Amino acid sequence: MALPFLPEELLERICSYLCPHCQTPHDIPNTDSPCVQTSKATLARLCLVSKRLLAIAQPILYHYYATGNIIGPLNPKVSSYPTADDKLPSFLRTIIHRPILATHIRTLQLQETQSPNLPAFAPELLPLFNSTSEAHGIRAPIAAQWVIDPTLPRPKDAIEKKTRIAIHLWLRELAIILTPRTSHLIFGHSPFLPRTHIEPSSRLLPALTSLSFRNGVNGYNLAMMLPLLRMAPNLTSLHATDIFGYYGEGLGVSAPLSLPGVRRLVVEGMRMNGFCEMVGWCGGLRDVEYHYHRNFYGPEILGALAPLRGVLRRFCVMFISGRLASYSDVSAPYEYLMPKSQPETIQSLQEFCQLEELVIDQWAFNYYGNGHGGSKRLVTLLPSSIQTVHFRYIHRSMQAELQQLALAVPNKFPKLRRLKIGIADNCKPEWRHELEKMRSVEADFADVGVQVEWGVDGGYPCPGSAMPRHTVFPESELVVRRSADSASFIEMENTTTQRGRRRVIPRIRERISSFRSTYLSG
């Protein structure tokens, strides 16, 4: 049957397979994933097939809009990065003229740009954006609009690059206000700009349930979060990722914040004082992930989590490369960090009496001296409430520790039912034989009713410094941009950006591939 004549329900299902939001409605999409990029381009092409398909595919296409331009360099203050035109002005023009499309947006990724030439758009759009801003309670930066309209006076000592950054902030916040049904927002922003053009007291975002903050051009700090956090009364998931140090001012003494509805907190690279503060904001947390870039001290992490000892259900702590992946020679922590002593590790989680799931890499609890911690190290690490454990990036044999854990399951860990072990693929050759011998413990765990799964944890690939432009297209700008390397990367899990996000299952991916080759070839 020809594509235009397929039943509407089937066409909707096909389009939903190509939509990151439809496939993972509770997760934040990986905006730099080639799989996401290719799926979006395919969905855009479907809109051009026929008017019938346009009516079905376009609302799904608009589920997810991303500006791209994720910050790439290790230190954004040191060097610039490639910036593509994100077509944000065109996107705004489209949803202002066709507000029905704005109601379909569910996920927004809005990243600050660093360019002396962007954003750039026709001066004729300024009256439209100004009047829309006024209608929605946003203060338009009139004094900065000379970079768009050369007939306007240029203030003394004005810097064009910084002025364009301010214009882009205005456009990003306008996009937020114009998409009231957005449930997931990924926001890359700097602390040195005016905090916001939005008046938080007059605007709320009741549909927003998941908020992710990323670095802007000049870094990161907690203060940049406050205006948006205060506008999201129904927030349940908070991400503060891609952090590499702090710049600008801190929160100050007059910035208390309460987010009792937040159940999940994901933090990457944040210093302990900031992490403690965020945990204090979110008294209802049940799921916490802490990803470290460099050395860390286990007691400090456990101290930050102390208020959650009686309620935390899931905890993940592991190394993630983040900004370090901007360089090709990134190594695993056990390859370049100094060995730790016992007091530096996470020694015990037994006070977390409700903890059901633990994801932890070996570096977080591994220490040297006294037989590498003793064969009962895992027995003393885990709480009796534990049900699932995932050991990541195992680079040294834990056979003796695992055997002791299996022996302790009936009496100390009666709820444990699943054990996942990921072996680091770049472990030292002299350790590989001992790692392979660990498989013998599978029988020990089977005897006590625990399922063991094995896997390989890859290295830390570079996620790329910038996204392709306009990943949601206005009607007049539907174009296809293929990535030469997309075929080789679609099947690869990007370990630097998972943070709990589920992968597209192979069966769906095969269907999409077959669909593309049949109907969208050429």
Rosetta blueprint (number, residue, H / E / L):
1 M L
2 A L
3 L H
4 P H
5 F H
6 L L
7 P L
8 E H
9 E H
10 L H
11 L H
12 E H
13 R H
14 I H
15 C H
16 S H
17 Y H
18 L L
19 C L
20 P H
21 H H
22 C H
23 Q H
24 T L
25 P L
26 H L
27 D L
28 I L
29 P L
30 N L
31 T L
32 D L
33 S L
34 P H
35 C H
36 V H
37 Q H
38 T H
39 S H
40 K H
41 A H
42 T H
43 L H
44 A H
45 R H
46 L H
47 C L
48 L L
49 V L
50 S L
51 K H
52 R H
53 L H
54 L H
55 A H
56 I H
57 A H
58 Q H
59 P H
60 I H
61 L H
62 Y L
63 H L
64 Y E
65 Y E
66 A E
67 T L
68 G L
69 N L
70 I L
71 I L
72 G L
73 P L
74 L L
75 N L
76 P L
77 K L
78 V L
79 S L
80 S L
81 Y L
82 P L
83 T L
84 A L
85 D L
86 D L
87 K L
88 L H
89 P H
90 S H
91 F H
92 L H
93 R H
94 T H
95 I H
96 I H
97 H H
98 R L
99 P H
100 I H
101 L H
102 A H
103 T L
104 H L
105 I L
106 R L
107 T E
108 L E
109 Q E
110 L E
111 Q E
112 E L
113 T L
114 Q L
115 S L
116 P L
117 N L
118 L L
119 P L
120 A L
121 F L
122 A L
123 P L
124 E L
125 L H
126 L H
127 P H
128 L H
129 F H
130 N H
131 S H
132 T H
133 S H
134 E H
135 A H
136 H L
137 G L
138 I E
139 R L
140 A L
141 P L
142 I H
143 A H
144 A H
145 Q H
146 W H
147 V H
148 I L
149 D L
150 P L
151 T L
152 L L
153 P L
154 R L
155 P L
156 K L
157 D L
158 A L
159 I L
160 E H
161 K H
162 K H
163 T H
164 R H
165 I H
166 A H
167 I H
168 H H
169 L H
170 W H
171 L H
172 R H
173 E H
174 L H
175 A H
176 I H
177 I H
178 L H
179 T L
180 P L
181 R L
182 T L
183 S L
184 H E
185 L E
186 I E
187 F E
188 G E
189 H E
190 S L
191 P L
192 F L
193 L L
194 P L
195 R L
196 T L
197 H L
198 I E
199 E L
200 P H
201 S H
202 S H
203 R L
204 L L
205 L L
206 P L
207 A L
208 L L
209 T L
210 S E
211 L E
212 S E
213 F E
214 R E
215 N E
216 G E
217 V L
218 N L
219 G E
220 Y L
221 N L
222 L H
223 A H
224 M H
225 M H
226 L H
227 P H
228 L H
229 L H
230 R H
231 M L
232 A L
233 P L
234 N L
235 L L
236 T L
237 S E
238 L E
239 H E
240 A E
241 T L
242 D L
243 I L
244 F L
245 G L
246 Y L
247 Y L
248 G L
249 E L
250 G L
251 L L
252 G L
253 V L
254 S L
255 A L
256 P L
257 L L
258 S L
259 L L
260 P L
261 G L
262 V L
263 R L
264 R E
265 L E
266 V E
267 V E
268 E E
269 G L
270 M L
271 R L
272 M H
273 N H
274 G H
275 F H
276 C H
277 E H
278 M H
279 V H
280 G H
281 W H
282 C L
283 G L
284 G L
285 L L
286 R L
287 D E
288 V E
289 E E
290 Y E
291 H E
292 Y E
293 H L
294 R L
295 N L
296 F L
297 Y L
298 G H
299 P H
300 E H
301 I H
302 L H
303 G H
304 A H
305 L L
306 A H
307 P H
308 L H
309 R L
310 G L
311 V L
312 L L
313 R L
314 R E
315 F E
316 C E
317 V E
318 M E
319 F E
320 I L
321 S L
322 G H
323 R H
324 L H
325 A H
326 S H
327 Y L
328 S L
329 D L
330 V L
331 S L
332 A L
333 P H
334 Y H
335 E H
336 Y H
337 L L
338 M L
339 P L
340 K L
341 S L
342 Q H
343 P H
344 E H
345 T L
346 I L
347 Q L
348 S L
349 L L
350 Q L
351 E L
352 F L
353 C L
354 Q L
355 L L
356 E L
357 E E
358 L E
359 V E
360 I E
361 D E
362 Q H
363 W H
364 A H
365 F H
366 N L
367 Y L
368 Y L
369 G L
370 N L
371 G H
372 H H
373 G H
374 G L
375 S L
376 K L
377 R H
378 L H
379 V H
380 T H
381 L H
382 L L
383 P L
384 S L
385 S L
386 I L
387 Q L
388 T E
389 V E
390 H E
391 F E
392 R E
393 Y E
394 I E
395 H L
396 R L
397 S L
398 M L
399 Q H
400 A H
401 E H
402 L H
403 Q H
404 Q H
405 L H
406 A H
407 L H
408 A H
409 V H
410 P H
411 N H
412 K H
413 F L
414 P L
415 K L
416 L L
417 R L
418 R E
419 L E
420 K E
421 I E
422 G E
423 I E
424 A E
425 D L
426 N L
427 C L
428 K L
429 P H
430 E H
431 W H
432 R H
433 H H
434 E H
435 L H
436 E H
437 K H
438 M H
439 R H
440 S H
441 V H
442 E H
443 A H
444 D H
445 F H
446 A H
447 D L
448 V L
449 G L
450 V L
451 Q E
452 V E
453 E E
454 W E
455 G E
456 V E
457 D E
458 G L
459 G L
460 Y L
461 P L
462 C L
463 P L
464 G L
465 S L
466 A L
467 M L
468 P L
469 R L
470 H L
471 T L
472 V L
473 F L
474 P L
475 E H
476 S H
477 E H
478 L L
479 V L
480 V L
481 R L
482 R L
483 S L
484 A L
485 D L
486 S H
487 A H
488 S H
489 F H
490 I H
491 E L
492 M L
493 E L
494 N L
495 T L
496 T L
497 T L
498 Q L
499 R L
500 G L
501 R L
502 R L
503 R L
504 V L
505 I L
506 P H
507 R H
508 I H
509 R H
510 E H
511 R H
512 I H
513 S H
514 S H
515 F H
516 R H
517 S H
518 T H
519 Y H
520 L L
521 S L
522 G L
